[in-house]
Amino acid sequence: MKAFFEGIQSLFVDFLFKPLDWLRSLELVSWFGANFLNWIFMIICSAAIVYWIKQLRIFDDAGTENQDTTAHSFLK
């Protein structure tokens, strides 16, 4: 049973976490390079928020948004 858990440890430490070790060593050279993936995610989330707000404004200007507080059964 001990060998099973050591095998899991070896899988994660020796193989699956190698890209993270590379990013950790890259951080000493370039902070922006090490956080490149985070920057990509922030750009994607920012674009999604802008799109969502534009869609909300479109529905609000068209008057199709139901602003009634009893729109949901749990708010009665």
Distance bins in CASP14 RR format, pairs under 12 A and 6 or more apart:
PFRMAT RR
TARGET T0000
AUTHOR 0000-0000-0000
RMODE 2
METHOD distances of the structure
MODEL  1
1 7 0 0 0 0 0 1 0 0 0 0 0
1 8 0 0 0 0 0 1 0 0 0 0 0
2 8 0 0 0 0 0 1 0 0 0 0 0
2 9 0 0 0 0 0 1 0 0 0 0 0
3 9 0 0 0 0 0 1 0 0 0 0 0
3 10 0 0 0 0 1 0 0 0 0 0 0
4 10 0 0 0 0 0 1 0 0 0 0 0
4 11 0 0 0 0 0 1 0 0 0 0 0
5 11 0 0 0 0 0 1 0 0 0 0 0
5 12 0 0 0 0 0 1 0 0 0 0 0
6 12 0 0 0 0 0 1 0 0 0 0 0
6 13 0 0 0 0 0 1 0 0 0 0 0
6 14 0 0 0 0 0 1 0 0 0 0 0
7 13 0 0 0 0 1 0 0 0 0 0 0
7 14 0 0 0 0 1 0 0 0 0 0 0
7 15 0 0 0 0 0 1 0 0 0 0 0
7 16 0 0 0 0 0 1 0 0 0 0 0
8 14 0 0 0 0 0 1 0 0 0 0 0
8 15 0 0 0 0 0 1 0 0 0 0 0
8 16 0 0 0 0 0 1 0 0 0 0 0
9 15 0 0 0 0 0 1 0 0 0 0 0
9 16 0 0 0 0 0 1 0 0 0 0 0
9 17 0 0 0 0 0 1 0 0 0 0 0
10 16 0 0 0 0 0 1 0 0 0 0 0
10 17 0 0 0 0 0 1 0 0 0 0 0
11 17 0 0 0 0 1 0 0 0 0 0 0
11 18 0 0 0 0 0 1 0 0 0 0 0
12 18 0 0 0 0 1 0 0 0 0 0 0
12 19 0 0 0 0 0 1 0 0 0 0 0
12 20 0 0 0 0 0 1 0 0 0 0 0
12 21 0 0 0 0 0 1 0 0 0 0 0
13 20 0 0 0 0 0 1 0 0 0 0 0
13 21 0 0 0 0 1 0 0 0 0 0 0
14 21 0 0 0 0 0 1 0 0 0 0 0
15 21 0 0 0 0 0 1 0 0 0 0 0
17 23 0 0 0 0 0 1 0 0 0 0 0
17 24 0 0 0 0 1 0 0 0 0 0 0
18 24 0 0 0 0 0 1 0 0 0 0 0
18 25 0 0 0 0 0 1 0 0 0 0 0
19 25 0 0 0 0 0 1 0 0 0 0 0
19 26 0 0 0 0 0 1 0 0 0 0 0
19 34 0 0 0 0 0 1 0 0 0 0 0
19 37 0 0 0 0 1 0 0 0 0 0 0
20 26 0 0 0 0 0 1 0 0 0 0 0
20 27 0 0 0 0 0 1 0 0 0 0 0
20 34 0 0 0 0 0 1 0 0 0 0 0
20 37 0 0 0 0 0 1 0 0 0 0 0
21 27 0 0 0 0 0 1 0 0 0 0 0
21 34 0 0 0 0 0 1 0 0 0 0 0
22 28 0 0 0 0 0 1 0 0 0 0 0
22 29 0 0 0 0 0 1 0 0 0 0 0
22 33 0 0 0 0 0 1 0 0 0 0 0
22 34 0 0 0 0 1 0 0 0 0 0 0
22 37 0 0 0 0 0 1 0 0 0 0 0
23 29 0 0 0 0 0 1 0 0 0 0 0
23 30 0 0 0 0 0 1 0 0 0 0 0
23 31 0 0 0 0 0 1 0 0 0 0 0
23 33 0 0 0 0 1 0 0 0 0 0 0
23 34 1 0 1 0 0 0 0 0 0 0 0
23 35 0 0 0 0 1 0 0 0 0 0 0
23 36 0 0 0 0 1 0 0 0 0 0 0
23 37 0 0 0 0 1 0 0 0 0 0 0
23 38 0 0 0 0 0 1 0 0 0 0 0
24 31 0 0 0 0 0 1 0 0 0 0 0
24 34 1 0 0 1 0 0 0 0 0 0 0
24 35 0 0 0 0 0 1 0 0 0 0 0
25 33 0 0 0 0 0 1 0 0 0 0 0
25 34 0 0 0 0 1 0 0 0 0 0 0
26 32 0 0 0 0 1 0 0 0 0 0 0
26 33 1 0 0 1 0 0 0 0 0 0 0
26 34 1 0 1 0 0 0 0 0 0 0 0
26 35 0 0 0 0 1 0 0 0 0 0 0
26 36 0 0 0 0 1 0 0 0 0 0 0
26 37 0 0 0 0 0 1 0 0 0 0 0
27 33 0 0 0 0 1 0 0 0 0 0 0
27 34 1 1 0 0 0 0 0 0 0 0 0
27 35 1 0 0 1 0 0 0 0 0 0 0
27 36 0 0 0 0 0 1 0 0 0 0 0
27 38 0 0 0 0 0 1 0 0 0 0 0
28 34 0 0 0 0 1 0 0 0 0 0 0
30 36 0 0 0 0 1 0 0 0 0 0 0
31 38 0 0 0 0 0 1 0 0 0 0 0
31 39 0 0 0 0 0 1 0 0 0 0 0
32 38 0 0 0 0 1 0 0 0 0 0 0
32 39 1 0 0 1 0 0 0 0 0 0 0
32 40 0 0 0 0 0 1 0 0 0 0 0
33 39 0 0 0 0 1 0 0 0 0 0 0
33 40 0 0 0 0 0 1 0 0 0 0 0
35 41 0 0 0 0 1 0 0 0 0 0 0
35 42 0 0 0 0 1 0 0 0 0 0 0
36 42 0 0 0 0 0 1 0 0 0 0 0
36 43 0 0 0 0 0 1 0 0 0 0 0
37 43 0 0 0 0 0 1 0 0 0 0 0
37 44 0 0 0 0 0 1 0 0 0 0 0
38 44 0 0 0 0 0 1 0 0 0 0 0
38 45 0 0 0 0 0 1 0 0 0 0 0
39 45 0 0 0 0 0 1 0 0 0 0 0
39 46 0 0 0 0 0 1 0 0 0 0 0
40 46 0 0 0 0 0 1 0 0 0 0 0
40 47 0 0 0 0 0 1 0 0 0 0 0
41 47 0 0 0 0 0 1 0 0 0 0 0
41 48 0 0 0 0 0 1 0 0 0 0 0
42 48 0 0 0 0 0 1 0 0 0 0 0
42 49 0 0 0 0 0 1 0 0 0 0 0
43 49 0 0 0 0 0 1 0 0 0 0 0
43 50 0 0 0 0 0 1 0 0 0 0 0
44 50 0 0 0 0 0 1 0 0 0 0 0
44 51 0 0 0 0 0 1 0 0 0 0 0
45 51 0 0 0 0 0 1 0 0 0 0 0
45 52 0 0 0 0 0 1 0 0 0 0 0
46 52 0 0 0 0 0 1 0 0 0 0 0
46 53 0 0 0 0 0 1 0 0 0 0 0
47 53 0 0 0 0 0 1 0 0 0 0 0
47 54 0 0 0 0 0 1 0 0 0 0 0
48 54 0 0 0 0 0 1 0 0 0 0 0
48 55 0 0 0 0 0 1 0 0 0 0 0
49 55 0 0 0 0 0 1 0 0 0 0 0
49 56 0 0 0 0 0 1 0 0 0 0 0
50 56 0 0 0 0 0 1 0 0 0 0 0
50 57 0 0 0 0 0 1 0 0 0 0 0
51 57 0 0 0 0 0 1 0 0 0 0 0
51 58 0 0 0 0 0 1 0 0 0 0 0
52 58 0 0 0 0 0 1 0 0 0 0 0
52 59 0 0 0 0 0 1 0 0 0 0 0
53 59 0 0 0 0 0 1 0 0 0 0 0
53 60 0 0 0 0 0 1 0 0 0 0 0
54 60 0 0 0 0 0 1 0 0 0 0 0
54 61 0 0 0 0 0 1 0 0 0 0 0
55 61 0 0 0 0 0 1 0 0 0 0 0
55 62 0 0 0 0 0 1 0 0 0 0 0
55 64 0 0 0 0 0 1 0 0 0 0 0
55 65 0 0 0 0 0 1 0 0 0 0 0
56 62 0 0 0 0 0 1 0 0 0 0 0
56 63 0 0 0 0 0 1 0 0 0 0 0
56 64 0 0 0 0 0 1 0 0 0 0 0
56 65 1 0 0 1 0 0 0 0 0 0 0
57 63 0 0 0 0 0 1 0 0 0 0 0
57 65 0 0 0 0 0 1 0 0 0 0 0
58 64 0 0 0 0 1 0 0 0 0 0 0
58 65 0 0 0 0 1 0 0 0 0 0 0
59 65 1 0 1 0 0 0 0 0 0 0 0
59 66 0 0 0 0 1 0 0 0 0 0 0
59 67 0 0 0 0 0 1 0 0 0 0 0
60 66 0 0 0 0 0 1 0 0 0 0 0
60 67 0 0 0 0 1 0 0 0 0 0 0
65 71 0 0 0 0 1 0 0 0 0 0 0
66 72 0 0 0 0 1 0 0 0 0 0 0
66 75 0 0 0 0 0 1 0 0 0 0 0
68 75 0 0 0 0 1 0 0 0 0 0 0
68 76 0 0 0 0 0 1 0 0 0 0 0
69 75 1 0 1 0 0 0 0 0 0 0 0
69 76 0 0 0 0 1 0 0 0 0 0 0
70 76 1 0 1 0 0 0 0 0 0 0 0
END
